[in-house]
Amino acid sequence: MTTIDLAISRTAARYVRATARPVDRYFTRNKLRCDPVTRALAELGPFGHVLDIGCGRGQLAIFLLEAGLARRAFGVDWDAEKVALANRAASGLAATFETADVAAAAFPPADTVLLVDVLHYFAIDKQDALLARAATCVRPGGRLIVREASSACGARSIFTLAVERISQALRFNVGERIVLRDVRRELVPPLEARGLPCTFAPCWQGTPFSNLIVIATRPPAANDLEA
């Protein structure tokens, strides 16, 4: 078993201890094991202090701590029940999760800002505002990591949109609406215009979804370069 597999197992065990609800136990375990974003993030560490915007149950931030890839994590989500579960699961770790509307909440600066599967739950103007606010939180030399479903991937995009609408109708995921955008053409340019050069790649391995991962890096401060 790899180091990452062990960290996933330890994280899943935390949710077994934190809740008696099978749906939460099953979701967190299988989300970590099956979602390509888990291993994609593991390959990008270390992360320093992490800000997880729209953290949900907190499993990604807790996984990064369990894997030794992050020093501290702070997460924000508007689902109070999920946030409470995240705090129980994070017992003993350097992690705190708070309930707040990410469209209006104040965020602390961080070495790494995660915005994973969040933007498409808002209208375009709110997506742009949230993306800009997330970018301002990135410390010099840090990164904003965005994982979003793209509208420009043909059948994958159609399937993703259908699944998201079903999930919202069932109240499994709660959002204002579902709006997919062309990640490469609509999300990358605003970040680069703010001085955060971007790389992006598919993050859908083994799934039928249209997810892409964007890594936007803020250059180090001048004194860091001189050192």
C-alpha positions in Angstrom: 0.0 0.0 0.0 1.4 3.4 -1.0 1.8 6.4 1.3 -1.1 8.0 -0.4 -3.3 4.9 0.1 -2.4 4.9 3.8 -3.3 8.5 4.1 -6.7 7.9 2.4 -7.4 5.0 4.7 -6.5 7.1 7.8 -8.8 9.9 6.6 -11.7 7.5 5.9 -11.3 6.0 9.4 -11.7 9.4 10.9 -15.2 9.7 9.2 -16.1 6.2 10.5 -15.4 7.5 14.0 -17.1 10.9 13.4 -20.4 9.7 12.1 -22.8 6.8 12.2 -24.4 7.8 8.9 -23.5 5.3 6.2 -23.9 7.8 3.4 -21.3 10.1 4.9 -18.9 7.2 5.6 -19.4 5.8 2.1 -19.1 9.2 0.3 -15.9 10.3 2.0 -14.1 7.0 1.5 -15.1 6.5 -2.1 -14.6 10.2 -3.0 -11.0 10.1 -1.8 -10.4 6.7 -3.5 -12.1 7.3 -6.8 -12.0 11.0 -7.5 -8.8 11.8 -9.5 -8.4 15.1 -7.7 -7.1 13.3 -4.6 -4.0 11.9 -6.3 -3.7 15.0 -8.5 -3.4 17.1 -5.3 -1.0 14.6 -3.7 1.4 15.1 -6.6 1.4 18.9 -6.1 2.5 19.0 -2.5 3.7 20.4 -0.2 0.9 23.0 0.5 1.8 24.8 3.7 -1.2 26.5 5.1 -4.3 25.5 3.2 -7.6 27.5 2.7 -10.3 25.2 1.4 -13.2 27.3 0.0 -16.4 25.2 -0.3 -14.8 22.4 1.8 -18.0 20.3 2.2 -17.2 17.5 4.5 -13.5 18.6 4.7 -12.1 15.3 3.4 -9.6 16.8 1.0 -8.0 19.1 3.6 -7.9 16.4 6.2 -6.3 14.0 3.6 -3.6 16.6 3.0 -2.9 16.8 6.7 -2.9 13.0 7.1 -0.5 12.7 4.2 1.9 15.3 5.7 1.4 17.6 2.7 -0.1 20.5 4.6 0.8 22.1 7.9 -2.6 23.6 8.7 -6.0 23.8 7.1 -9.0 26.2 7.3 -12.2 25.4 5.5 -15.4 27.3 4.8 -18.7 25.9 3.6 -22.4 27.0 3.8 -23.6 23.5 4.8 -23.6 23.5 8.6 -24.1 19.8 8.9 -21.1 19.0 6.6 -19.0 21.5 8.5 -19.8 20.0 11.8 -18.8 16.6 10.4 -15.6 18.0 9.1 -14.7 19.4 12.5 -15.4 16.1 14.2 -13.4 14.2 11.7 -10.5 16.6 12.1 -10.2 16.0 15.8 -6.5 16.3 16.9 -5.4 17.8 13.6 -4.4 21.4 12.8 -7.6 22.1 11.0 -10.7 24.3 11.6 -13.9 24.4 9.5 -16.5 27.2 9.7 -20.0 27.7 8.3 -20.3 30.7 6.0 -21.6 31.6 2.6 -18.4 31.5 0.5 -19.9 34.2 -1.8 -19.6 36.7 1.0 -17.3 35.3 3.7 -13.9 36.9 4.5 -11.0 34.5 3.8 -7.6 34.5 5.4 -4.4 34.4 3.4 -2.9 31.0 2.7 0.0 29.3 0.9 -2.5 27.2 -1.0 -6.1 28.0 -1.8 -8.4 25.2 -2.9 -11.5 25.9 -5.0 -12.6 22.4 -5.9 -16.0 21.8 -7.5 -17.5 25.1 -6.2 -17.8 27.8 -8.9 -20.4 26.0 -11.0 -23.0 26.4 -8.2 -23.1 30.1 -8.8 -24.2 32.6 -11.5 -21.4 33.8 -13.7 -21.0 37.2 -11.9 -20.6 35.4 -8.6 -18.2 32.9 -10.0 -16.0 35.7 -11.3 -16.1 37.6 -7.9 -15.3 34.4 -5.9 -12.5 33.5 -8.2 -11.0 37.0 -7.9 -11.3 36.9 -4.1 -9.7 33.5 -3.9 -6.8 34.8 -6.0 -6.2 37.7 -3.6 -5.8 35.2 -0.7 -2.7 33.5 -2.2 0.5 34.4 -0.5 3.6 35.2 -2.6 5.0 32.0 -4.0 1.7 30.2 -3.3 -1.0 28.7 -5.5 -4.7 28.8 -6.2 -5.8 25.3 -7.3 -9.2 25.2 -9.1 -10.9 22.0 -10.1 -14.0 22.7 -12.3 -16.2 21.0 -14.8 -15.7 22.6 -18.2 -18.5 23.2 -20.7 -16.1 22.6 -23.7 -15.7 18.9 -23.5 -18.5 17.6 -25.6 -20.3 14.5 -24.3 -18.4 14.7 -21.0 -19.8 18.2 -20.4 -23.4 17.1 -21.2 -23.1 14.1 -18.8 -21.5 16.2 -16.0 -24.3 18.8 -16.3 -27.0 16.1 -16.1 -25.4 14.6 -13.0 -25.1 17.9 -11.3 -28.7 18.8 -11.9 -29.8 15.5 -10.5 -27.6 15.9 -7.4 -29.1 19.3 -6.9 -32.6 18.1 -7.3 -32.0 15.4 -4.7 -30.4 18.0 -2.4 -27.2 16.0 -2.3 -25.3 19.1 -3.4 -26.8 22.4 -2.6 -26.2 25.5 -4.8 -27.9 28.5 -6.3 -27.9 27.0 -9.8 -25.6 24.9 -12.1 -23.6 26.9 -14.6 -20.7 25.2 -16.4 -18.2 27.4 -18.3 -15.2 26.9 -20.6 -12.5 26.6 -18.0 -9.6 27.3 -20.4 -11.1 30.3 -22.0 -13.2 31.8 -19.2 -11.4 31.0 -15.9 -7.7 31.0 -16.9 -7.4 34.4 -18.5 -8.7 36.4 -15.5 -6.2 34.7 -13.2 -3.3 35.4 -15.5 -4.5 39.0 -15.8 -4.1 39.2 -12.0 -0.5 38.1 -12.2 -1.0 34.4 -11.5 0.4 32.3 -14.4 -1.7 29.2 -15.0 -1.2 25.6 -16.1 -4.2 23.3 -16.6 -4.9 19.7 -17.4 -7.7 17.1 -17.4 -8.7 15.8 -14.0 -11.2 13.2 -15.0 -9.1 10.0 -15.3 -11.3 7.0 -14.9 -14.5 9.0 -14.8 -17.0 10.3 -17.4 -16.9 13.9 -16.2 -15.4 17.0 -17.8 -13.3 18.2 -14.9 -10.1 20.2 -15.4 -7.6 21.3 -12.8 -6.1 24.8 -13.0 -2.9 25.7 -11.0 -2.5 29.4 -10.7 0.8 30.4 -9.1 1.6 33.8 -7.5 5.3 34.7 -8.1 7.5 35.0 -5.0 8.0 38.4 -3.4 11.1 40.3 -4.5 12.9 39.8 -1.2 12.3 36.1 -1.5 14.0 36.0 -4.9 16.9 38.0 -3.5 17.3 35.6 -0.7 
